[in-house]
Amino acid sequence: MAKKATIRTRRRGKTYSYSFNAGKNPTTGKRRAIEKGGYATEQEAYDAGVAAYADWKSGNIGITSERILLRDYLAAWLENVSRPNIAQLSYENYAFAIRMRIVPHLGGIALQDLRPRDVDAWLHKLAAEGLAKRTISNARVVLSHALKYAVYPAELIAANPCTGLSIPRSAPANVIPRVIITPAILSSLLKEYPEQHKYHIVILLAFHTGARIAEILGLTWDNVDLDTGRISIVQQMIKSKTAHGYFLAPPKTKTSTRTICLDGHIVDALRSWKRQQLENALQLGGAYQCVYEATEGRILTEARIEKPPEGSVLRQFVCTDRFGLPVLYGAFRQMLQRHGLNAHSFRHTHATKLIEAGAKPVDVAARLGHADATITQNLYTHDTEEMRQETAAIFGNVVDKMGL
């Protein structure tokens, strides 16, 4: 039977305080006490101490039961621990992983009964369903983060059942094959979506920068310096399923905030497109759509003749249609799918061609916004025929020098 906490009270001058034992510091091993004062009566101090102990015992996630189903724990952890500390898009990804990947398989097990064998069986089941390694890894990371919190500070379990488990080797590396965009494919796309089409500049920016599509769609003209030939990636456009709308949000990671140097071809294309946007605005007059950033980054549009939404900020997006409306991720992705491509095809091509041409992996990683060059090489480079021929030639030179 679990030992109940002892809530101590004492008088300090004209007020009362509570204190209770908070276990040992995991770093120093010394016992800790939590104490707070300023209460008018001893009973108030005691009641506050009981509530504080309940919060501390549950890691401030609202769980005081000694046993709880994993699905209920994950729901509390997601809303009370994760949501206040992560970006909206990350929250939605966590929620999706919990709802679709974790709870259907493990949700009915009590948190305290969950064992490494259960988690391992779950990982193998996801692999058997044909999910890619990265998808399985992302789900495991979410579960591991939640269980780590259950160990400390919530102290609901003694150890993390995810520790030491790896993704099954049977899981495919990529369910969707990464396609190199050849000159013929690019030419076909640009022919179908010519210079005045809304997708034309998106295609060119994706091909010339390797930036994520969401980053490109989030570009505003104040992020673009045509004189120096640079763009600054400081935000991305995301669609929130829970908030029902499109938002401007920070880039995916800290290293994703970056400056990308542009080549002359894309600078000329941007200059031309900016002139085209001005012509479109002149032709449509007051009917031309203005894009605003409202509360919490929500994107709103209004005709130029209308009054701007209260508290909003005008944003001049680079990627718009002829009416001034921003290009949306979902529509662009569907267009790519019709051509047998996906959102990472341009990024994959950009990185591969740079590495193939001799660019340093660390420089390519910085351009793509990766913290580690290994990520770039593992995810986005492709063993092309040119690379294979170059490798053979290098070894031929080695043999020649050996005199064999």
Number of C-alpha atoms within 10 A of each C-alpha: 3 5 5 6 13 12 18 16 21 15 16 11 7 9 14 20 23 25 22 19 15 15 12 12 11 10 6 7 9 9 11 12 11 14 16 15 17 15 18 13 15 17 14 16 24 20 13 19 24 19 11 20 22 18 16 19 21 21 22 18 21 16 20 17 10 11 14 18 16 22 20 16 21 25 17 17 22 20 13 15 17 17 16 11 10 12 15 21 18 14 19 17 15 20 20 13 20 22 15 11 21 23 17 11 16 19 19 14 16 15 22 16 13 20 14 15 12 15 21 17 14 18 25 17 15 21 20 13 9 14 19 18 21 15 17 21 16 15 21 23 14 19 21 17 14 21 26 20 19 24 16 17 14 20 15 23 19 12 16 20 21 21 12 8 13 12 17 18 10 13 22 15 14 14 13 10 12 20 15 21 18 10 9 8 13 15 12 13 18 16 11 12 15 13 15 15 15 22 21 19 24 19 19 19 22 22 20 19 21 23 22 22 22 20 23 26 26 28 23 18 16 12 18 19 14 16 7 10 16 16 22 18 23 20 22 20 25 25 20 15 11 10 10 9 12 18 24 22 21 21 22 18 10 12 15 21 20 16 17 19 16 17 12 11 10 18 22 13 15 20 11 14 21 15 11 15 19 12 13 17 19 12 13 15 13 13 16 19 23 23 23 21 19 19 13 10 17 20 22 23 19 17 18 17 12 12 8 18 14 8 9 16 16 15 18 17 21 25 26 22 17 20 17 26 19 23 20 19 19 10 10 18 14 14 15 15 11 9 11 11 20 19 18 19 20 28 25 22 23 24 26 23 19 15 20 18 11 8 13 12 19 16 14 20 19 19 19 25 25 19 15 13 17 12 13 22 18 9 15 21 22 19 9 13 10 12 16 11 10 13 11 12 12 12 11 12 11 12 11 10 9 8 7 6
